[in-house]
Amino acid sequence: MKKVTLLLIVMLGVVHFASVIRCEDDVFAEEGEGELTDDDSDDEEYDDDDAEDEDSTEVKEENGVVVLTNGNFETFMEGKDTVLVEFYAPWCGHCKQFAPEYEKIAQTLKENEPAIPVAKCDVTKASDLGTRFEVSGYPTIKILKKGEPVDYDGARTETAIVARVLEVAHPDWKPPPEATLVLTKDNFDETVNNADIILVEFYAPWCGHCKTLAPEYEKAAKDLSKRSPPIPLAKVDATAEAELGARFEVSGYPTLKIFRKGKMFDYDGPREREGIVGRMIEQAGPPSKAVQAVKQVQELMKDGDDAVILGVFSSEQDATYETYMEACNTLREDFHFLHTFSSDVAKLLKASPGQVVMVQPERFRSKYEPASHTFTIKDSTAASEVQDFVKKNILPLVGHRKQSNDAKRYTKRPLVVVYYGVDFSFDFKKATQFWRTKVLEVAKDFPEYTFAIADEEDYSDELKSLGLSDSGEDVHVGIFGQEGKKYAMEPEELDSDVLGDFVMAFKKGKVAPIIKSQPVPKSNKGPVKVVVGKTFDDIVMDTKKDVLIEFYAPWCGHCKQLEPDYLALGKMYKGEKNIVIAKMDATANDIPHDSYKAEGFPTIYLATSDGKQSPVKFEGGERTLEAFSKFLEKHATKLSQKKEEL
């Protein structure tokens, strides 16, 4: 009996202890930052109250700071001259750190005569306001002057912010004019023709990327306007100025172009404030560097890893010098240009004024090719002829392909690449040149192909995609052909005969391409066809059908957001036998055609029945069911009926 009584006491104690722990856990969950659950009735009630607050026009304060929502914003702002607003996110560490300082600012401005309201807006709830005021980071501080936003990008201190707010609140204050010039057909030519250099943005008011660029572009314009001499930035609304957009072949937004005295050059640089400023300062400098010392040129020819391009001229007044500089400006992003007025340098190069000499560094010379090439510029020579000379002769017979020069030097196809431990330092130079010599013996017989050596460690992922990473051989060979196709040589000990046989087999079409591909789906009858690497040609390149293809990544949030509308689109056009709505995981499959590039996700193309090699890219508009349907109706060639109702 005593044992039973003792057992009951122990059990009651355990139950009581468990209930205490459960109560303490409940309190902790209530006070902490734990996750909210759908089956918690208190949370549901909280969410409803939250929604009511968002819809309500009632204005509340927290520690002297007005709380703005979608519902009360217009009511609160009505009739107010100046309001300071912080757009924040509750989870943002910088916002939490800034909160005490912001409350001090609110108190200081409340004591001002007249008082100036200080407000905050939780953008995770009031997303409409976040979109309206183009909030892209937290915290974002704006001063609203008669409802119009004035950006603040100064220090987040009470002294700095209060001073700026009081400045804007002054009755005589007016917003400074935009530093970015606004160009139209009436002032475009005059402006760009008179500018030594100017950057012009062609934009569309509705374009999201343009809206993101706008504040960065304006800040860059302000920075560059303070330089001596200033570098102007301008913008053109290409939807309102359609003639200018067509004239400069603007096909997407935003498109940026550099103009030098009216001559246009592509801009492919950064699109944020510091990057734009840095690139334009660089672009404003001369495209060619002057050299006068013979020793400097000798060192470049001996130890360089790229061809030396050097123009020889009598003076800056030489007419051929101007032609050379124009050519340099066009190619300055991809090549390093030099020029000289020195007769000693001219003698070293065996060149006369008006000539451009291109010399390969010592490491890339061979008995199968000239060490240098010379081009003579005449009064009638166009800059494009100089450019063609440079591009044609820049590569040696077998060059060194690297990550730094790949996109600039090795874009021509077919490209034959030989991978091994490439190292031109003193200790490894002999071994590097041993294998390169074997490649040279083959390259001389295939002048229509580009040959290169590449370090296997630099291109480990590429070797993996060729199926060569685990072969155990010291040297591997791959060929990159047209339309993105790639080919691998069966691993074996390399010599000139083996390499020559492989290249010849490729030339005769006897080598099968390697295509990374997921398994072919066993069933593919859904409204959205699944495309893999092995079925790309069969589905997308079918000349009997128009195919809308989405390239996506499984981890991409935008792709996931698009999925319902894209599926609905597939269902909408399922009755159209010659219209195919398709998708492909571009991270797990090769895209075997260069015309279809997925540089971001999602990327969507329409491959019409008569335009498989030049697909129409879907860009600029919203990714909605209606937008896709209109896009198909505009561009499709196999659409049997219009979709009037969505």
C-alpha positions as CSV (number, residue, x, y, z in Angstrom):
1,M,0.0,0.0,0.0
2,K,2.8,2.4,0.8
3,K,4.5,1.6,-2.5
4,V,1.2,2.5,-4.4
5,T,0.7,5.7,-2.5
6,L,4.4,6.7,-3.2
7,L,3.9,5.9,-6.9
8,L,0.8,8.1,-7.2
9,I,2.6,11.0,-5.5
10,V,5.5,10.7,-7.9
11,M,3.2,10.6,-10.9
12,L,1.2,13.6,-9.7
13,G,4.5,15.4,-9.3
14,V,5.6,14.6,-12.9
15,V,2.3,15.8,-14.3
16,H,2.5,19.1,-12.3
17,F,6.1,19.6,-13.4
18,A,5.2,19.0,-17.1
19,S,2.3,21.5,-16.8
20,V,4.6,24.1,-15.4
21,I,7.1,23.6,-18.2
22,R,4.3,23.8,-20.8
23,C,3.0,27.1,-19.2
24,E,6.6,28.5,-19.2
25,D,7.0,27.5,-22.8
26,D,3.7,29.1,-23.8
27,V,4.8,32.4,-22.1
28,F,8.2,32.2,-23.9
29,A,6.5,31.6,-27.3
30,E,4.2,34.6,-26.6
31,E,7.0,37.0,-25.7
32,G,9.7,35.8,-28.1
33,E,10.1,36.0,-31.8
34,G,8.9,32.5,-32.6
35,E,7.1,31.6,-35.9
36,L,3.4,32.2,-36.1
37,T,1.2,29.1,-36.8
38,D,-2.0,28.9,-38.8
39,D,-3.9,27.1,-36.1
40,D,-3.2,29.7,-33.4
41,S,-6.5,31.5,-32.9
42,D,-4.8,34.5,-31.2
43,D,-2.5,34.9,-34.2
44,E,-5.5,34.9,-36.5
45,E,-7.2,37.6,-34.4
46,Y,-4.0,39.6,-34.5
47,D,-3.8,39.4,-38.3
48,D,-7.4,40.6,-38.6
49,D,-6.6,43.6,-36.4
50,D,-3.6,44.2,-38.5
51,A,-5.6,44.3,-41.7
52,E,-8.1,46.6,-40.1
53,D,-5.3,49.0,-39.1
54,E,-4.1,49.0,-42.7
55,D,-7.5,49.9,-44.0
56,S,-8.3,52.4,-41.3
57,T,-7.8,56.2,-41.7
58,E,-7.0,56.5,-38.0
59,V,-3.5,58.0,-37.3
60,K,-1.6,56.6,-34.4
61,E,1.7,57.5,-32.8
62,E,4.5,55.4,-31.3
63,N,7.0,57.3,-29.1
64,G,6.3,60.5,-30.9
65,V,6.5,59.0,-34.4
66,V,3.4,58.9,-36.6
67,V,2.5,55.5,-38.0
68,L,1.5,55.7,-41.6
69,T,-0.4,52.9,-43.5
70,N,-2.0,52.4,-46.9
71,G,-5.3,53.5,-45.3
72,N,-4.3,56.7,-43.5
73,F,-1.5,58.1,-45.7
74,E,-3.6,60.4,-47.9
75,T,-5.7,61.7,-45.0
76,F,-2.6,62.5,-42.9
77,M,-0.7,64.1,-45.7
78,E,-3.5,66.4,-46.8
79,G,-2.5,70.1,-46.3
80,K,0.9,69.4,-44.8
81,D,3.9,71.3,-46.2
82,T,6.8,69.1,-45.0
83,V,6.8,65.6,-43.5
84,L,9.8,63.3,-42.7
85,V,9.1,59.7,-43.4
86,E,11.1,56.6,-42.7
87,F,10.2,53.5,-44.7
88,Y,11.4,50.4,-42.8
89,A,11.0,46.7,-42.2
90,P,10.5,45.3,-38.7
91,W,13.2,42.6,-39.1
92,C,15.8,45.0,-40.5
93,G,18.8,45.3,-38.1
94,H,19.7,48.8,-39.4
95,C,16.1,50.0,-38.8
96,K,16.2,48.7,-35.2
97,Q,19.5,50.4,-34.6
98,F,18.2,53.7,-36.1
99,A,14.9,53.7,-34.1
100,P,16.1,55.5,-30.9
101,E,17.8,58.2,-33.0
102,Y,14.7,58.6,-35.2
103,E,12.6,59.1,-32.1
104,K,14.9,61.9,-30.9
105,I,14.6,63.5,-34.4
106,A,10.8,63.4,-34.0
107,Q,10.9,65.1,-30.6
108,T,13.3,67.8,-31.9
109,L,11.1,68.6,-35.0
110,K,7.9,68.5,-32.9
111,E,9.4,71.4,-30.8
112,N,10.3,73.4,-34.0
113,E,8.1,76.4,-34.9
114,P,6.1,75.4,-36.8
115,A,6.2,71.7,-35.8
116,I,7.2,69.3,-38.5
117,P,5.6,65.8,-38.4
118,V,7.9,62.8,-38.3
119,A,6.4,59.5,-39.5
120,K,7.3,55.9,-40.3
121,C,5.9,53.3,-42.6
122,D,6.2,49.5,-42.3
123,V,6.7,48.6,-46.0
124,T,6.2,44.9,-45.3
125,K,2.6,45.8,-44.6
126,A,2.1,49.0,-46.7
127,S,3.6,47.6,-49.8
128,D,1.6,50.0,-52.0
129,L,3.4,52.9,-50.4
130,G,6.7,51.1,-50.8
131,T,6.1,50.7,-54.5
132,R,4.8,54.3,-54.9
133,F,7.9,55.7,-53.4
134,E,10.3,53.2,-55.0
135,V,11.7,51.8,-51.8
136,S,14.4,49.3,-52.5
137,G,16.2,49.1,-49.2
138,Y,15.8,49.7,-45.5
139,P,15.7,52.1,-43.9
140,T,14.8,54.6,-46.7
141,I,14.4,58.1,-45.6
142,K,12.4,60.7,-47.6
143,I,11.3,64.2,-47.0
144,L,7.8,64.8,-48.4
145,K,7.4,68.4,-49.6
146,K,3.8,69.1,-50.4
147,G,3.5,65.3,-51.0
148,E,6.5,65.1,-53.4
149,P,9.4,63.0,-52.3
150,V,12.8,64.5,-51.7
151,D,15.5,61.8,-51.3
152,Y,17.8,61.9,-48.3
153,D,21.1,60.1,-48.5
154,G,23.1,61.9,-45.9
155,A,24.2,60.6,-42.4
156,R,21.7,58.9,-40.2
157,T,22.2,61.3,-37.3
158,E,19.9,63.7,-35.6
159,T,22.0,66.7,-36.5
160,A,22.3,65.9,-40.2
161,I,18.7,64.9,-40.7
162,V,17.1,67.8,-38.8
163,A,19.3,70.3,-40.7
164,R,18.2,68.9,-44.0
165,V,14.5,68.8,-43.0
166,L,14.6,72.4,-41.9
167,E,16.3,73.4,-45.1
168,V,13.5,71.7,-47.2
169,A,10.8,73.1,-44.9
170,H,11.9,76.8,-45.6
171,P,9.2,78.7,-47.5
172,D,11.6,79.7,-50.2
173,W,13.1,76.3,-50.8
174,K,12.7,74.8,-54.3
175,P,13.9,71.4,-55.4
176,P,17.2,71.7,-57.4
177,P,16.9,70.9,-61.1
178,E,17.7,67.4,-62.3
179,A,21.4,66.9,-63.1
180,T,20.3,64.5,-65.8
181,L,19.6,66.3,-69.1
182,V,16.3,65.5,-70.7
183,L,16.7,65.0,-74.5
184,T,14.0,65.1,-77.2
185,K,14.2,65.1,-81.0
186,D,14.4,68.9,-80.8
187,N,17.6,69.1,-78.7
188,F,19.2,65.7,-79.1
189,D,21.6,66.2,-82.1
190,E,22.7,69.6,-80.8
191,T,23.5,68.2,-77.4
192,V,25.3,65.0,-78.4
193,N,27.2,66.6,-81.3
194,N,28.7,69.3,-79.1
195,A,29.7,66.9,-76.3
196,D,33.2,65.5,-76.1
197,I,31.5,62.6,-74.2
198,I,28.0,62.1,-72.9
199,L,26.1,59.0,-71.6
200,V,22.5,58.7,-72.8
201,E,19.8,56.4,-71.3
202,F,16.9,55.4,-73.5
203,Y,14.1,54.4,-71.1
204,A,10.4,53.6,-70.8
205,P,8.4,55.2,-68.0
206,W,6.7,51.9,-67.1
207,C,9.9,49.8,-67.1
208,G,10.8,48.4,-63.7
209,H,14.5,48.2,-64.5
210,C,14.4,51.9,-65.6
211,K,12.8,52.9,-62.3
212,T,15.5,51.0,-60.3
213,L,18.2,52.7,-62.4
214,A,16.7,56.2,-62.1
215,P,17.9,57.3,-58.7
216,E,21.3,55.8,-59.2
217,Y,21.6,57.5,-62.6
218,E,20.6,60.9,-61.2
219,K,23.1,60.6,-58.3
220,A,25.8,59.7,-60.8
221,A,24.8,62.7,-63.0
222,K,25.2,65.0,-60.0
223,D,28.6,63.6,-59.1
224,L,29.9,63.9,-62.7
225,S,28.5,67.4,-63.1
226,K,30.9,68.5,-60.4
227,R,34.0,67.3,-62.3
228,S,36.2,69.6,-64.3
229,P,35.4,69.3,-67.1
230,P,31.9,67.9,-66.2
231,I,30.7,64.7,-67.9
232,P,27.0,65.0,-68.8
233,L,24.4,62.3,-68.4
234,A,21.1,62.5,-70.3
235,K,17.9,60.5,-70.8
236,V,15.4,60.0,-73.5
237,D,11.9,58.7,-73.1
238,A,12.0,56.3,-76.0
239,T,8.2,55.7,-75.9
240,A,7.6,59.4,-76.4
241,E,10.6,59.9,-78.7
242,A,10.0,56.8,-80.9
243,E,12.0,58.2,-83.8
244,L,15.1,58.5,-81.6
245,G,14.5,55.0,-80.3
246,A,14.3,53.6,-83.8
247,R,17.2,55.6,-85.0
248,F,19.5,54.1,-82.4
249,E,18.0,50.6,-82.6
250,V,16.7,50.6,-79.0
251,S,15.1,47.2,-78.5
252,G,15.0,46.9,-74.7
253,Y,14.9,49.2,-71.7
254,P,17.0,50.7,-70.3
255,T,19.5,51.0,-73.2
256,L,22.6,53.1,-72.5
257,K,24.8,54.6,-75.2
258,I,28.0,56.8,-75.1
259,F,28.3,59.6,-77.6
260,R,31.5,61.3,-78.5
261,K,30.9,64.3,-80.7
262,G,27.8,62.6,-82.1
263,K,29.4,59.2,-82.7
264,M,27.7,56.4,-80.8
265,F,29.4,53.7,-78.7
266,D,27.8,50.9,-76.7
267,Y,27.9,51.2,-72.9
268,D,27.9,47.9,-71.1
269,G,29.2,49.0,-67.7
270,P,27.8,49.1,-64.2
271,R,24.3,50.5,-63.4
272,E,24.8,51.9,-59.9
273,R,26.1,55.3,-58.8
274,E,29.7,54.5,-58.1
275,G,30.1,52.2,-61.0
276,I,28.6,54.6,-63.5
277,V,30.8,57.4,-62.2
278,G,34.0,55.2,-62.4
279,R,33.3,53.9,-65.8
280,M,32.5,57.4,-67.3
281,I,35.6,58.9,-65.8
282,E,37.6,56.0,-67.4
283,Q,35.8,56.6,-70.7
284,A,36.5,60.3,-70.7
285,G,40.2,59.6,-70.7
286,P,42.1,58.9,-74.0
287,P,41.5,55.4,-75.4
288,S,45.2,55.0,-76.2
289,K,48.2,55.6,-74.0
290,A,51.3,57.4,-75.2
291,V,54.7,55.7,-75.0
292,Q,58.0,57.3,-75.8
293,A,60.6,55.0,-74.3
294,V,62.0,52.1,-76.4
295,K,62.6,50.1,-73.2
296,Q,58.9,50.2,-72.2
297,V,57.9,48.7,-75.6
298,Q,60.6,46.0,-75.4
299,E,59.4,44.9,-71.9
300,L,55.8,44.7,-73.2
301,M,56.8,42.5,-76.1
302,K,59.0,40.3,-73.9
303,D,56.8,39.7,-70.8
304,G,53.3,40.6,-71.9
305,D,50.5,38.1,-72.3
306,D,48.5,39.9,-75.0
307,A,49.5,41.4,-78.3
308,V,51.0,44.9,-78.3
309,I,49.0,47.3,-80.4
310,L,50.9,50.5,-81.2
311,G,50.2,53.3,-83.6
312,V,53.1,55.3,-84.9
313,F,52.4,59.0,-85.8
314,S,54.4,62.2,-86.5
315,S,52.2,64.3,-84.1
316,E,48.7,64.8,-82.7
317,Q,47.9,66.9,-85.8
318,D,48.5,63.9,-88.0
319,A,45.2,63.1,-89.8
320,T,45.9,59.3,-89.4
321,Y,46.2,59.8,-85.7
322,E,42.5,61.0,-85.5
323,T,41.4,57.9,-87.4
324,Y,43.4,55.6,-85.1
325,M,41.9,57.3,-82.0
326,E,38.4,56.8,-83.3
327,A,39.0,53.1,-83.8
328,C,40.5,52.9,-80.3
329,N,37.4,54.5,-78.8
330,T,35.2,51.8,-80.3
331,L,37.3,49.0,-79.1
332,R,38.7,50.4,-75.8
333,E,36.7,48.0,-73.7
334,D,38.4,45.0,-75.2
335,F,41.9,46.0,-76.2
336,H,44.8,47.9,-74.8
337,F,46.0,50.6,-77.2
338,L,49.3,52.5,-77.4
339,H,50.6,55.2,-79.6
340,T,54.0,57.0,-80.1
341,F,55.5,60.1,-81.7
342,S,59.0,58.8,-81.1
343,S,61.3,58.1,-84.0
344,D,63.3,55.6,-81.8
345,V,60.2,53.5,-81.1
346,A,59.2,53.7,-84.8
347,K,62.7,52.4,-85.7
348,L,62.4,49.5,-83.2
349,L,59.2,48.5,-84.8
350,K,60.4,49.2,-88.3
351,A,57.4,51.3,-88.8
352,S,56.6,54.7,-90.5
353,P,54.2,57.4,-89.3
354,G,50.6,56.4,-90.1
355,Q,51.2,52.7,-89.4
356,V,49.7,50.5,-86.7
357,V,51.9,47.6,-85.6
358,M,50.7,44.5,-83.7
359,V,53.4,42.4,-82.1
360,Q,52.8,39.1,-80.3
361,P,54.8,38.7,-77.0
362,E,57.7,36.3,-77.1
363,R,55.8,33.4,-75.4
364,F,53.3,33.2,-78.3
365,R,55.6,33.4,-81.3
366,S,56.2,30.3,-83.5
367,K,57.8,29.4,-86.8
368,Y,54.3,28.9,-88.3
369,E,53.2,32.6,-88.1
370,P,54.7,36.1,-88.4
371,A,55.8,37.8,-85.1
372,S,54.0,41.0,-86.1
373,H,51.5,42.6,-88.4
374,T,51.5,46.1,-89.9
375,F,48.6,48.2,-91.2
376,T,49.0,51.5,-93.0
377,I,46.3,54.2,-92.4
378,K,45.7,56.5,-95.3
379,D,43.7,59.6,-95.5
380,S,40.8,57.6,-97.0
381,T,41.0,54.8,-94.4
382,A,37.9,54.4,-92.2
383,A,38.2,53.7,-88.5
384,S,36.3,50.4,-89.1
385,E,39.2,49.2,-91.3
386,V,41.6,49.7,-88.4
387,Q,39.2,47.8,-86.1
388,D,39.0,44.9,-88.5
389,F,42.8,44.7,-88.6
390,V,43.0,44.6,-84.8
391,K,40.3,42.0,-84.4
392,K,41.7,39.8,-87.2
393,N,45.2,39.6,-85.9
394,I,44.9,39.9,-82.1
395,L,45.3,36.2,-81.5
396,P,48.4,34.1,-82.0
397,L,48.0,30.7,-83.8
398,V,47.7,29.1,-80.3
399,G,46.9,31.6,-77.5
400,H,46.3,31.3,-73.8
401,R,42.6,31.3,-73.0
402,K,41.8,32.6,-69.5
403,Q,38.8,33.7,-67.5
404,S,39.9,37.3,-67.9
405,N,40.1,37.2,-71.8
406,D,37.6,34.5,-72.6
407,A,34.6,36.7,-73.4
408,K,36.8,39.2,-75.3
409,R,39.2,37.0,-77.3
410,Y,37.7,33.6,-77.7
411,T,34.1,34.0,-79.0
412,K,34.7,32.8,-82.5
413,R,33.6,29.2,-83.3
414,P,34.8,26.5,-83.8
415,L,37.2,26.8,-80.9
416,V,39.6,24.0,-80.1
417,V,40.8,24.1,-76.4
418,V,43.6,21.9,-75.0
419,Y,43.5,21.8,-71.2
420,Y,46.5,21.0,-68.9
421,G,48.6,22.7,-66.2
422,V,49.4,25.9,-68.1
423,D,52.0,28.0,-66.3
424,F,54.4,30.4,-68.1
425,S,56.5,31.1,-65.0
426,F,60.2,30.2,-65.2
427,D,59.9,26.8,-63.5
428,F,57.0,25.5,-65.7
429,K,57.5,27.4,-68.9
430,K,59.3,24.5,-70.6
431,A,56.5,22.0,-69.9
432,T,53.8,24.5,-70.9
433,Q,55.5,25.2,-74.3
434,F,56.1,21.4,-74.8
435,W,52.4,20.7,-75.1
436,R,51.7,24.0,-76.8
437,T,54.1,23.1,-79.6
438,K,52.1,19.9,-80.3
439,V,49.0,22.0,-80.6
440,L,50.8,24.4,-83.0
441,E,51.6,21.5,-85.3
442,V,47.9,20.8,-85.7
443,A,46.6,24.4,-85.7
444,K,48.7,25.4,-88.7
445,D,46.6,22.9,-90.8
446,F,43.3,24.3,-89.7
447,P,43.4,28.1,-90.2
448,E,39.6,28.3,-90.2
449,Y,39.5,27.2,-86.5
450,T,40.7,29.0,-83.3
451,F,43.1,27.1,-81.1
452,A,44.0,27.8,-77.5
453,I,45.5,26.3,-74.4
454,A,43.8,26.7,-71.0
455,D,44.7,25.8,-67.4
456,E,42.7,22.8,-66.3
457,E,42.1,24.3,-62.8
458,D,40.7,27.6,-64.2
459,Y,38.2,25.5,-66.3
460,S,37.4,22.7,-63.9
461,D,33.6,23.2,-64.4
462,E,34.0,23.3,-68.1
463,L,36.0,20.1,-68.1
464,K,33.3,18.6,-65.9
465,S,30.6,19.6,-68.5
466,L,32.7,17.9,-71.1
467,G,32.8,14.7,-69.1
468,L,36.6,14.9,-68.8
469,S,37.3,15.8,-65.2
470,D,37.9,12.3,-63.9
471,S,39.8,10.7,-66.8
472,G,43.2,10.7,-65.1
473,E,44.9,12.0,-68.3
474,D,47.3,15.0,-68.0
475,V,45.9,16.7,-71.2
476,H,42.3,16.9,-72.4
477,V,40.7,18.4,-75.5
478,G,37.4,20.0,-76.2
479,I,35.8,21.7,-79.2
480,F,33.2,24.3,-79.0
481,G,31.2,24.5,-82.2
482,Q,28.3,26.6,-83.6
483,E,25.0,26.9,-81.8
484,G,26.5,26.2,-78.4
485,K,27.4,22.6,-79.2
486,K,30.4,21.1,-77.5
487,Y,32.5,18.0,-78.3
488,A,35.1,16.1,-76.2
489,M,38.0,14.0,-77.3
490,E,38.2,10.5,-75.8
491,P,40.8,10.7,-73.1
492,E,44.2,9.3,-74.2
493,E,47.8,10.4,-74.2
494,L,48.1,13.4,-76.4
495,D,50.4,13.9,-79.4
496,S,50.0,15.8,-82.6
497,D,48.6,12.9,-84.6
498,V,45.9,12.1,-82.0
499,L,44.8,15.8,-81.8
500,G,44.9,16.1,-85.6
501,D,42.7,13.0,-86.1
502,F,40.2,14.3,-83.6
503,V,39.9,17.8,-85.2
504,M,39.6,16.2,-88.7
505,A,36.9,13.8,-87.4
506,F,35.0,16.9,-86.0
507,K,35.4,18.7,-89.4
508,K,33.9,15.7,-91.2
509,G,30.9,15.6,-88.8
510,K,31.9,12.3,-87.2
511,V,32.0,13.5,-83.6
512,A,28.7,13.6,-81.6
513,P,28.1,16.7,-79.5
514,I,27.8,16.4,-75.7
515,I,24.6,17.8,-74.3
516,K,23.9,18.0,-70.5
517,S,20.3,16.8,-70.1
518,Q,17.8,15.6,-67.6
519,P,16.1,12.3,-68.5
520,V,13.5,12.6,-71.2
521,P,10.0,12.7,-69.5
522,K,8.1,9.5,-69.9
523,S,4.8,11.4,-70.1
524,N,4.8,15.0,-71.5
525,K,1.1,15.6,-72.2
526,G,0.5,18.5,-69.8
527,P,-0.4,22.0,-70.9
528,V,3.2,23.1,-70.4
529,K,5.6,20.8,-72.2
530,V,8.8,20.0,-70.4
531,V,11.9,20.4,-72.5
532,V,15.3,18.9,-71.6
533,G,18.7,19.1,-73.4
534,K,18.1,16.0,-75.5
535,T,14.6,17.1,-76.7
536,F,15.4,20.8,-77.3
537,D,15.8,20.4,-81.1
538,D,12.7,18.1,-81.4
539,I,10.4,20.5,-79.5
540,V,11.7,24.0,-79.7
541,M,13.3,23.9,-83.2
542,D,10.3,22.2,-84.8
543,T,9.6,24.4,-87.9
544,K,5.9,23.4,-88.0
545,K,5.2,25.0,-84.6
546,D,5.5,28.3,-82.7
547,V,7.1,27.5,-79.3
548,L,7.1,29.8,-76.3
549,I,9.9,28.5,-74.1
550,E,10.6,29.6,-70.5
551,F,14.1,29.0,-69.1
552,Y,13.9,28.8,-65.4
553,A,15.9,27.9,-62.2
554,P,14.2,25.7,-59.5
555,W,15.4,28.1,-56.8
556,C,14.3,31.3,-58.6
557,G,11.6,33.2,-56.7
558,H,10.4,35.1,-59.8
559,C,10.0,31.7,-61.6
560,K,7.9,30.3,-58.8
561,Q,5.8,33.4,-58.8
562,L,5.3,33.1,-62.6
563,E,4.3,29.4,-62.5
564,P,0.5,29.8,-62.0
565,D,0.1,32.3,-64.9
566,Y,2.4,30.2,-67.1
567,L,0.4,27.1,-66.4
568,A,-2.9,29.0,-67.1
569,L,-1.3,30.1,-70.4
570,G,-0.6,26.5,-71.4
571,K,-4.2,25.6,-70.6
572,M,-5.5,28.5,-72.7
573,Y,-3.6,27.5,-75.8
574,K,-3.8,23.7,-75.4
575,G,-6.4,23.5,-78.2
576,E,-3.9,25.2,-80.6
577,K,-2.1,22.2,-82.2
578,N,0.7,24.4,-83.6
579,I,1.3,26.5,-80.5
580,V,3.5,25.0,-77.8
581,I,4.0,26.4,-74.3
582,A,7.1,24.9,-72.9
583,K,9.6,25.3,-70.1
584,M,13.2,24.1,-69.4
585,D,15.3,24.0,-66.2
586,A,18.4,25.9,-67.5
587,T,20.5,24.8,-64.5
588,A,20.1,21.1,-65.3
589,N,20.2,21.2,-69.1
590,D,22.3,22.7,-71.8
591,I,20.7,25.1,-74.3
592,P,22.2,23.8,-77.5
593,H,21.7,27.0,-79.5
594,D,23.5,30.3,-79.1
595,S,20.4,32.3,-80.1
596,Y,18.7,31.3,-76.8
597,K,20.7,32.8,-73.9
598,A,19.4,32.5,-70.4
599,E,21.5,35.2,-68.5
600,G,18.8,35.6,-65.9
601,F,15.7,33.8,-64.7
602,P,13.1,33.5,-65.9
603,T,14.1,34.2,-69.6
604,I,11.3,33.6,-72.1
605,Y,11.6,33.4,-75.9
606,L,9.1,32.8,-78.7
607,A,10.6,30.5,-81.4
608,T,8.3,31.1,-84.3
609,S,8.0,28.5,-87.1
610,D,9.9,30.7,-89.5
611,G,12.4,32.2,-87.0
612,K,14.0,29.5,-85.0
613,Q,17.5,31.0,-85.3
614,S,16.2,34.5,-84.2
615,P,13.7,34.0,-81.5
616,V,11.6,36.9,-80.1
617,K,12.5,37.6,-76.5
618,F,9.7,38.5,-74.1
619,E,10.9,41.5,-72.1
620,G,9.8,44.9,-70.7
621,G,6.3,44.1,-69.7
622,E,4.6,42.4,-66.7
623,R,4.7,38.6,-66.7
624,T,1.0,38.1,-66.5
625,L,-1.5,35.8,-68.4
626,E,-2.9,38.7,-70.3
627,A,0.6,40.0,-71.2
628,F,1.7,36.6,-72.5
629,S,-1.5,36.2,-74.5
630,K,-1.0,39.6,-76.2
631,F,2.6,38.8,-76.9
632,L,1.6,35.6,-78.6
633,E,-1.1,37.3,-80.6
634,K,1.3,39.9,-81.8
635,H,4.2,37.6,-82.8
636,A,2.9,34.0,-83.4
637,T,2.7,32.7,-86.9
638,K,0.6,29.6,-86.2
639,L,-2.2,31.0,-84.2
640,S,-5.5,29.9,-85.6
641,Q,-7.8,32.1,-83.5
642,K,-7.6,35.2,-81.3
643,K,-8.1,34.9,-77.6
644,E,-10.5,37.7,-77.0
645,E,-11.4,36.9,-73.4
646,L,-9.0,35.9,-70.6
